[in-house]
Amino acid sequence: MEIVKSSIDDSLLSALAEGSMYAHGAAGATNIIASINISVKNGEVIQFKDLFRAGYIDTINSLAKSWFATQDYTSDFESVSDDQCFYISGNFLYLCFSEYEVAPGSEGIVNVPVKLDDIRGIVSKNGPLAYIL
């Protein structure tokens, strides 16, 4: 794994790492992505679910599915999870998926951009995104 991106936005430190993994019996290595997001204020790890109010999944899923519909490949995306890989850069929250996780292997690692303006209504008022927005 190698850190490929890191940033500090107000009170959130985000780091994104990419690498490869060779699973037993696999024909080749799989490209993987992982993120860690830490509160600068208290050092706690921030999970995806910590960014939003209850009921956020439907909105995020809808935005992600809309993005996948614009791509030139078929996606296997079904839903984000409470511990979804993510990072924030500029005016976007990126959902990150390892190779084969939501798309054909030929697409490699997939990062789905979600405009921060599109998720204002579901952001937790006490979460780290509230300070960024």
N, CA, C and O atoms as a DFTB+ gen file, in Angstrom:
532 C
 N C O
     1  1       0.849      -1.179       0.000
     2  2       0.000       0.000       0.000
     3  2       0.890       1.235       0.000
     4  3       1.968       1.263       0.593
     5  1       0.392       2.251      -0.689
     6  2       1.115       3.517      -0.772
     7  2       0.121       4.659      -0.620
     8  3      -0.940       4.644      -1.245
     9  1       0.451       5.645       0.202
    10  2      -0.398       6.822       0.345
    11  2      -0.346       7.598      -0.968
    12  3       0.722       8.017      -1.411
    13  1      -1.521       7.784      -1.588
    14  2      -1.565       8.490      -2.870
    15  2      -2.197       9.872      -2.747
    16  3      -2.057      10.706      -3.641
    17  1      -2.883      10.108      -1.649
    18  2      -3.525      11.406      -1.459
    19  2      -3.738      11.611       0.036
    20  3      -4.102      10.688       0.764
    21  1      -3.505      12.831       0.468
    22  2      -3.811      13.181       1.854
    23  2      -4.175      14.661       1.883
    24  3      -3.686      15.461       1.085
    25  1      -5.043      14.995       2.822
    26  2      -5.448      16.391       2.933
    27  2      -5.985      16.658       4.329
    28  3      -6.401      15.749       5.047
    29  1      -5.963      17.925       4.686
    30  2      -6.594      18.371       5.921
    31  2      -7.591      19.443       5.530
    32  3      -7.218      20.504       5.028
    33  1      -8.871      19.157       5.765
    34  2      -9.939      20.115       5.509
    35  2     -10.564      20.473       6.844
    36  3     -11.302      19.676       7.424
    37  1     -10.274      21.663       7.331
    38  2     -10.770      22.152       8.608
    39  2     -10.381      21.204       9.732
    40  3      -9.257      21.280      10.227
    41  1     -11.273      20.316      10.149
    42  2     -10.978      19.448      11.293
    43  2     -10.836      17.982      10.911
    44  3     -10.879      17.113      11.783
    45  1     -10.668      17.687       9.616
    46  2     -10.615      16.311       9.143
    47  2      -9.324      16.045       8.376
    48  3      -9.014      16.730       7.401
    49  1      -8.577      15.041       8.831
    50  2      -7.396      14.573       8.128
    51  2      -7.796      13.333       7.350
    52  3      -8.260      12.355       7.936
    53  1      -7.620      13.362       6.027
    54  2      -7.972      12.224       5.176
    55  2      -6.719      11.708       4.496
    56  3      -5.902      12.485       4.001
    57  1      -6.574      10.387       4.475
    58  2      -5.476       9.758       3.747
    59  2      -6.047       8.617       2.923
    60  3      -6.897       7.859       3.389
    61  1      -5.566       8.506       1.693
    62  2      -6.031       7.491       0.767
    63  2      -4.826       6.672       0.329
    64  3      -3.809       7.224      -0.092
    65  1      -4.946       5.353       0.430
    66  2      -3.852       4.461       0.055
    67  2      -4.323       3.494      -1.024
    68  3      -5.457       3.014      -0.998
    69  1      -3.438       3.220      -1.968
    70  2      -3.707       2.251      -3.013
    71  2      -2.598       1.210      -2.997
    72  3      -1.461       1.496      -2.623
    73  1      -2.945       0.015      -3.405
    74  2      -1.963      -1.054      -3.455
    75  2      -2.536      -2.235      -4.199
    76  3      -3.532      -2.113      -4.911
    77  1      -1.908      -3.369      -4.032
    78  2      -2.409      -4.576      -4.672
    79  2      -2.364      -5.731      -3.686
    80  3      -1.601      -5.731      -2.720
    81  1      -3.211      -6.716      -3.967
    82  2      -3.322      -7.874      -3.096
    83  2      -3.409      -9.105      -3.992
    84  3      -4.116      -9.110      -4.999
    85  1      -2.701     -10.110      -3.618
    86  2      -2.762     -11.365      -4.356
    87  2      -3.445     -12.382      -3.452
    88  3      -2.906     -12.762      -2.413
    89  1      -4.629     -12.818      -3.853
    90  2      -5.385     -13.797      -3.070
    91  2      -5.017     -15.205      -3.527
    92  3      -4.724     -15.422      -4.702
    93  1      -5.032     -16.136      -2.624
    94  2      -4.712     -17.526      -2.943
    95  2      -5.631     -18.034      -4.056
    96  3      -6.854     -17.944      -3.948
    97  1      -5.049     -18.555      -5.096
    98  2      -5.825     -19.101      -6.199
    99  2      -6.203     -18.096      -7.265
   100  3      -6.756     -18.470      -8.299
   101  1      -5.914     -16.830      -7.032
   102  2      -6.268     -15.799      -8.018
   103  2      -5.278     -15.830      -9.186
   104  3      -4.118     -16.207      -9.020
   105  1      -5.749     -15.434     -10.354
   106  2      -4.898     -15.419     -11.540
   107  2      -3.883     -14.287     -11.494
   108  3      -2.841     -14.367     -12.146
   109  1      -4.165     -13.251     -10.746
   110  2      -3.260     -12.111     -10.650
   111  2      -3.614     -11.244      -9.468
   112  3      -4.557     -11.527      -8.728
   113  1      -2.863     -10.202      -9.300
   114  2      -3.093      -9.283      -8.188
   115  2      -4.325      -8.421      -8.460
   116  3      -4.663      -8.136      -9.609
   117  1      -4.979      -8.018      -7.388
   118  2      -6.135      -7.131      -7.459
   119  2      -5.739      -5.786      -6.866
   120  3      -5.118      -5.730      -5.805
   121  1      -6.093      -4.716      -7.543
   122  2      -5.815      -3.373      -7.035
   123  2      -6.832      -3.023      -5.963
   124  3      -8.037      -3.183      -6.155
   125  1      -6.334      -2.546      -4.839
   126  2      -7.228      -2.207      -3.726
   127  2      -6.992      -0.769      -3.290
   128  3      -5.943      -0.177      -3.543
   129  1      -8.005      -0.234      -2.627
   130  2      -7.955       1.140      -2.127
   131  2      -8.488       1.144      -0.701
   132  3      -9.401       0.388      -0.368
   133  1      -7.923       1.986       0.125
   134  2      -8.373       2.106       1.514
   135  2      -8.209       3.554       1.947
   136  3      -7.329       4.267       1.464
   137  1      -9.054       3.970       2.850
   138  2      -8.950       5.337       3.357
   139  2      -9.007       5.321       4.866
   140  3      -9.550       4.405       5.484
   141  1      -8.431       6.361       5.443
   142  2      -8.586       6.600       6.870
   143  2      -8.834       8.089       7.030
   144  3      -8.173       8.921       6.409
   145  1      -9.789       8.400       7.866
   146  2     -10.182       9.785       8.116
   147  2     -10.176       9.989       9.626
   148  3     -10.814       9.244      10.369
   149  1      -9.453      10.998      10.062
   150  2      -9.236      11.209      11.494
   151  2      -9.612      12.636      11.871
   152  3      -9.284      13.586      11.161
   153  1     -10.299      12.770      12.991
   154  2     -10.619      14.091      13.520
   155  2      -9.341      14.726      14.055
   156  3      -8.660      14.149      14.903
   157  1      -9.024      15.908      13.560
   158  2      -7.839      16.626      14.021
   159  2      -8.040      17.097      15.458
   160  3      -7.075      17.248      16.207
   161  1      -9.287      17.326      15.837
   162  2      -9.591      17.850      17.167
   163  2      -9.351      16.850      18.285
   164  3      -8.833      17.208      19.343
   165  1      -9.736      15.564      18.051
   166  2      -9.621      14.597      19.146
   167  2      -8.904      13.304      18.763
   168  3      -8.755      12.421      19.609
   169  1      -8.456      13.166      17.515
   170  2      -7.714      11.984      17.090
   171  2      -8.554      10.758      16.806
   172  3      -8.012       9.694      16.506
   173  1      -9.871      10.887      16.894
   174  2     -10.741       9.734      16.650
   175  2     -10.873       9.451      15.159
   176  3     -10.873      10.362      14.331
   177  1     -10.987       8.166      14.841
   178  2     -11.214       7.754      13.458
   179  2     -12.668       8.060      13.103
   180  3     -13.582       7.748      13.867
   181  1     -12.872       8.670      11.942
   182  2     -14.202       9.024      11.466
   183  2     -14.650       7.977      10.453
   184  3     -13.989       7.769       9.435
   185  1     -15.758       7.326      10.728
   186  2     -16.333       6.385       9.773
   187  2     -17.313       7.128       8.872
   188  3     -17.760       8.230       9.192
   189  1     -17.636       6.513       7.751
   190  2     -18.550       7.112       6.789
   191  2     -19.869       7.494       7.449
   192  3     -20.390       8.583       7.210
   193  1     -20.408       6.610       8.273
   194  2     -21.697       6.862       8.922
   195  2     -21.651       8.078       9.846
   196  3     -22.688       8.683      10.117
   197  1     -20.472       8.442      10.329
   198  2     -20.333       9.588      11.234
   199  2     -20.552      10.931      10.531
   200  3     -20.748      11.955      11.186
   201  1     -20.519      10.920       9.203
   202  2     -20.675      12.158       8.435
   203  2     -22.128      12.610       8.319
   204  3     -22.401      13.783       8.065
   205  1     -23.065      11.667       8.509
   206  2     -24.447      11.917       8.131
   207  2     -25.450      11.686       9.255
   208  3     -25.153      11.081      10.285
   209  1     -26.651      12.198       9.006
   210  2     -27.791      11.932       9.887
   211  2     -28.379      10.580       9.507
   212  3     -28.049      10.025       8.459
   213  1     -29.235      10.061      10.349
   214  2     -29.895       8.780      10.086
   215  2     -30.653       8.849       8.760
   216  3     -31.210       9.889       8.409
   217  1     -30.668       7.746       8.037
   218  2     -31.403       7.677       6.785
   219  2     -30.635       8.171       5.573
   220  3     -31.221       8.369       4.509
   221  1     -29.339       8.373       5.718
   222  2     -28.530       8.935       4.638
   223  2     -28.304       7.983       3.465
   224  3     -28.071       8.431       2.343
   225  1     -28.369       6.693       3.710
   226  2     -27.964       5.704       2.702
   227  2     -28.750       5.833       1.406
   228  3     -28.160       5.743       0.329
   229  1     -30.049       6.038       1.470
   230  2     -30.856       6.136       0.249
   231  2     -30.400       7.290      -0.637
   232  3     -30.325       7.140      -1.856
   233  1     -30.097       8.434      -0.039
   234  2     -29.651       9.599      -0.812
   235  2     -28.303       9.332      -1.467
   236  3     -28.125       9.601      -2.655
   237  1     -27.355       8.807      -0.702
   238  2     -26.028       8.517      -1.242
   239  2     -26.126       7.467      -2.350
   240  3     -25.499       7.607      -3.400
   241  1     -26.914       6.418      -2.112
   242  2     -27.074       5.377      -3.130
   243  2     -27.650       5.946      -4.420
   244  3     -27.204       5.592      -5.511
   245  1     -28.626       6.816      -4.301
   246  2     -29.241       7.424      -5.474
   247  2     -28.225       8.247      -6.265
   248  3     -28.180       8.166      -7.493
   249  1     -27.414       9.033      -5.571
   250  2     -26.396       9.840      -6.240
   251  2     -25.335       8.965      -6.909
   252  3     -24.899       9.248      -8.025
   253  1     -24.928       7.908      -6.221
   254  2     -23.933       6.993      -6.792
   255  2     -24.492       6.270      -8.011
   256  3     -23.802       6.138      -9.022
   257  1     -25.724       5.804      -7.928
   258  2     -26.337       5.104      -9.062
   259  2     -26.493       6.031     -10.258
   260  3     -26.333       5.602     -11.400
   261  1     -26.802       7.285     -10.008
   262  2     -26.891       8.260     -11.097
   263  2     -25.539       8.426     -11.783
   264  3     -25.466       8.504     -13.010
   265  1     -24.479       8.478     -10.999
   266  2     -23.145       8.614     -11.578
   267  2     -22.787       7.368     -12.391
   268  3     -22.288       7.477     -13.510
   269  1     -23.041       6.193     -11.830
   270  2     -22.726       4.952     -12.547
   271  2     -23.507       4.858     -13.858
   272  3     -23.010       4.291     -14.831
   273  1     -24.703       5.399     -13.894
   274  2     -25.526       5.355     -15.113
   275  2     -24.889       6.154     -16.254
   276  3     -25.217       5.927     -17.418
   277  1     -23.995       7.072     -15.939
   278  2     -23.336       7.873     -16.973
   279  2     -22.049       7.223     -17.485
   280  3     -21.428       7.733     -18.417
   281  1     -21.654       6.120     -16.891
   282  2     -20.403       5.467     -17.278
   283  2     -20.623       4.503     -18.437
   284  3     -21.750       4.086     -18.702
   285  1     -19.546       4.155     -19.120
   286  2     -19.612       3.282     -20.295
   287  2     -19.482       1.805     -19.944
   288  3     -19.154       0.997     -20.814
   289  1     -19.724       1.442     -18.722
   290  2     -19.631       0.047     -18.316
   291  2     -20.785      -0.290     -17.373
   292  3     -21.419       0.600     -16.805
   293  1     -21.039      -1.549     -17.220
   294  2     -22.090      -2.011     -16.317
   295  2     -21.528      -2.086     -14.906
   296  3     -20.431      -2.604     -14.695
   297  1     -22.264      -1.579     -13.960
   298  2     -21.810      -1.560     -12.573
   299  2     -22.584      -2.570     -11.736
   300  3     -23.759      -2.842     -11.980
   301  1     -21.890      -3.114     -10.746
   302  2     -22.508      -4.019      -9.780
   303  2     -22.825      -3.294      -8.474
   304  3     -23.097      -3.935      -7.458
   305  1     -22.792      -1.965      -8.498
   306  2     -23.035      -1.194      -7.276
   307  2     -24.442      -1.442      -6.765
   308  3     -25.415      -1.373      -7.515
   309  1     -24.532      -1.736      -5.458
   310  2     -25.833      -1.902      -4.815
   311  2     -26.061      -0.868      -3.725
   312  3     -27.111      -0.228      -3.674
   313  1     -25.066      -0.707      -2.847
   314  2     -25.251       0.210      -1.728
   315  2     -23.918       0.539      -1.069
   316  3     -22.976      -0.253      -1.099
   317  1     -23.863       1.719      -0.479
   318  2     -22.732       2.059       0.379
   319  2     -22.928       1.362       1.716
   320  3     -24.011       0.861       2.017
   321  1     -21.875       1.338       2.507
   322  2     -21.964       0.746       3.834
   323  2     -21.582       1.789       4.880
   324  3     -21.034       2.839       4.546
   325  1     -21.871       1.499       6.128
   326  2     -21.548       2.435       7.204
   327  2     -20.047       2.691       7.315
   328  3     -19.626       3.735       7.813
   329  1     -19.237       1.730       6.847
   330  2     -17.786       1.907       6.900
   331  2     -17.185       2.062       5.498
   332  3     -16.059       1.637       5.238
   333  1     -17.952       2.669       4.618
   334  2     -17.554       2.895       3.227
   335  2     -16.206       3.616       3.141
   336  3     -15.942       4.539       3.911
   337  1     -15.365       3.195       2.210
   338  2     -14.127       3.907       1.921
   339  2     -14.506       5.254       1.304
   340  3     -15.307       5.305       0.370
   341  1     -13.935       6.344       1.821
   342  2     -14.245       7.674       1.285
   343  2     -13.087       8.616       1.520
   344  3     -12.227       8.378       2.368
   345  1     -13.079       9.684       0.756
   346  2     -12.171      10.792       1.021
   347  2     -12.817      12.072       0.504
   348  3     -13.727      12.034      -0.323
   349  1     -12.339      13.185       0.996
   350  2     -12.878      14.487       0.615
   351  2     -11.764      15.272      -0.067
   352  3     -10.638      15.356       0.423
   353  1     -12.115      15.839      -1.205
   354  2     -11.152      16.652      -1.936
   355  2     -11.914      17.780      -2.628
   356  3     -12.822      17.537      -3.423
   357  1     -11.536      19.002      -2.315
   358  2     -12.219      20.146      -2.907
   359  2     -13.689      20.162      -2.522
   360  3     -14.023      20.070      -1.341
   361  1     -14.570      20.278      -3.511
   362  2     -16.010      20.337      -3.273
   363  2     -16.691      18.985      -3.441
   364  3     -17.895      18.917      -3.690
   365  1     -15.913      17.903      -3.303
   366  2     -16.467      16.570      -3.518
   367  2     -16.140      15.615      -2.383
   368  3     -15.077      15.681      -1.765
   369  1     -17.082      14.737      -2.135
   370  2     -16.887      13.556      -1.309
   371  2     -16.751      12.420      -2.306
   372  3     -17.621      12.244      -3.159
   373  1     -15.684      11.649      -2.217
   374  2     -15.474      10.539      -3.139
   375  2     -15.721       9.215      -2.427
   376  3     -15.174       8.957      -1.355
   377  1     -16.549       8.385      -3.039
   378  2     -16.740       7.014      -2.592
   379  2     -15.711       6.195      -3.335
   380  3     -15.625       6.296      -4.559
   381  1     -14.927       5.389      -2.644
   382  2     -13.872       4.645      -3.319
   383  2     -14.129       3.142      -3.216
   384  3     -14.541       2.620      -2.180
   385  1     -13.868       2.479      -4.331
   386  2     -14.122       1.042      -4.448
   387  2     -12.908       0.370      -5.070
   388  3     -12.347       0.867      -6.046
   389  1     -12.507      -0.755      -4.505
   390  2     -11.392      -1.526      -5.045
   391  2     -11.782      -2.175      -6.366
   392  3     -12.961      -2.280      -6.702
   393  1     -10.773      -2.605      -7.100
   394  2     -10.984      -3.278      -8.380
   395  2     -11.944      -4.457      -8.194
   396  3     -11.827      -5.205      -7.224
   397  1     -12.862      -4.619      -9.090
   398  2     -13.887      -5.676      -9.114
   399  2     -15.013      -5.468      -8.099
   400  3     -16.000      -6.204      -8.133
   401  1     -14.899      -4.505      -7.212
   402  2     -15.911      -4.333      -6.164
   403  2     -17.250      -3.874      -6.732
   404  3     -18.299      -4.341      -6.288
   405  1     -17.230      -2.969      -7.707
   406  2     -18.479      -2.450      -8.270
   407  2     -18.457      -2.360      -9.794
   408  3     -19.443      -1.961     -10.412
   409  1     -17.337      -2.730     -10.389
   410  2     -17.185      -2.571     -11.840
   411  2     -16.274      -3.671     -12.380
   412  3     -15.590      -4.348     -11.613
   413  1     -16.268      -3.846     -13.693
   414  2     -15.351      -4.823     -14.284
   415  2     -13.899      -4.496     -13.924
   416  3     -13.550      -3.334     -13.717
   417  1     -13.073      -5.512     -13.852
   418  2     -11.673      -5.316     -13.502
   419  2     -10.949      -4.364     -14.422
   420  3      -9.982      -3.722     -14.013
   421  1     -11.402      -4.262     -15.666
   422  2     -10.757      -3.358     -16.618
   423  2     -10.879      -1.894     -16.212
   424  3     -10.127      -1.049     -16.700
   425  1     -11.822      -1.588     -15.321
   426  2     -11.993      -0.213     -14.828
   427  2     -11.058       0.101     -13.670
   428  3     -10.871       1.266     -13.320
   429  1     -10.472      -0.932     -13.075
   430  2      -9.555      -0.728     -11.956
   431  2     -10.285      -0.191     -10.728
   432  3     -11.456      -0.495     -10.501
   433  1      -9.583       0.599      -9.955
   434  2     -10.167       1.248      -8.780
   435  2     -11.154       2.305      -9.262
   436  3     -10.870       3.037     -10.210
   437  1     -12.314       2.386      -8.612
   438  2     -13.356       3.341      -9.011
   439  2     -13.585       4.332      -7.874
   440  3     -13.797       3.945      -6.725
   441  1     -13.538       5.617      -8.218
   442  2     -13.840       6.691      -7.265
   443  2     -15.065       7.439      -7.772
   444  3     -15.038       8.011      -8.862
   445  1     -16.125       7.439      -6.996
   446  2     -17.386       8.069      -7.391
   447  2     -17.467       9.453      -6.752
   448  3     -17.503       9.564      -5.527
   449  1     -17.498      10.514      -7.571
   450  2     -17.595      11.865      -7.009
   451  2     -19.032      12.220      -6.629
   452  3     -19.963      12.006      -7.406
   453  1     -19.192      12.757      -5.442
   454  2     -20.491      13.240      -4.970
   455  2     -20.287      14.698      -4.555
   456  3     -19.482      14.989      -3.670
   457  1     -21.011      15.600      -5.189
   458  2     -20.874      17.018      -4.859
   459  2     -21.323      17.259      -3.417
   460  3     -22.383      16.792      -3.003
   461  1     -20.517      17.984      -2.668
   462  2     -20.882      18.301      -1.290
   463  2     -22.196      19.067      -1.239
   464  3     -22.977      18.886      -0.305
   465  1     -22.451      19.916      -2.220
   466  2     -23.707      20.671      -2.250
   467  2     -24.922      19.743      -2.349
   468  3     -26.001      20.080      -1.862
   469  1     -24.747      18.573      -2.980
   470  2     -25.858      17.638      -3.149
   471  2     -26.203      16.860      -1.885
   472  3     -27.241      16.200      -1.826
   473  1     -25.340      16.932      -0.874
   474  2     -25.598      16.158       0.352
   475  2     -25.750      17.034       1.593
   476  3     -25.771      16.525       2.713
   477  1     -25.853      18.324       1.402
   478  2     -26.009      19.241       2.544
   479  2     -27.150      18.840       3.476
   480  3     -27.019      18.933       4.696
   481  1     -28.246      18.402       2.915
   482  2     -29.433      18.085       3.708
   483  2     -29.323      16.861       4.586
   484  3     -30.155      16.668       5.473
   485  1     -28.304      16.015       4.363
   486  2     -28.175      14.787       5.159
   487  2     -26.935      14.786       6.051
   488  3     -26.688      13.818       6.771
   489  1     -26.159      15.862       6.006
   490  2     -24.938      15.949       6.795
   491  2     -25.273      16.112       8.277
   492  3     -26.147      16.897       8.644
   493  1     -24.572      15.365       9.115
   494  2     -24.742      15.486      10.562
   495  2     -24.280      16.870      11.009
   496  3     -23.189      17.313      10.651
   497  1     -25.105      17.540      11.781
   498  2     -24.767      18.892      12.238
   499  2     -23.574      18.902      13.192
   500  3     -22.944      19.941      13.386
   501  1     -23.261      17.741      13.792
   502  2     -22.127      17.639      14.705
   503  2     -20.945      16.908      14.083
   504  3     -19.920      16.717      14.738
   505  1     -21.079      16.498      12.822
   506  2     -20.030      15.738      12.160
   507  2     -19.001      16.619      11.486
   508  3     -19.185      17.833      11.397
   509  1     -17.914      16.022      11.009
   510  2     -16.833      16.792      10.402
   511  2     -17.214      17.512       9.105
   512  3     -16.621      18.541       8.781
   513  1     -18.185      16.994       8.365
   514  2     -18.591      17.682       7.133
   515  2     -19.314      18.986       7.423
   516  3     -19.286      19.901       6.600
   517  1     -19.952      19.087       8.562
   518  2     -20.665      20.316       8.918
   519  2     -19.695      21.494       8.982
   520  3     -20.066      22.623       8.661
   521  1     -18.474      21.237       9.390
   522  2     -17.470      22.306       9.504
   523  2     -16.869      22.647       8.141
   524  3     -16.425      23.774       7.922
   525  1     -16.853      21.679       7.232
   526  2     -16.314      21.909       5.893
   527  2     -17.299      22.674       5.037
   528  3     -16.915      23.547       4.260
   529  1     -18.600      22.334       5.187
   530  2     -19.625      23.001       4.406
   531  2     -19.914      24.367       4.971
   532  3     -20.759      25.089       4.442
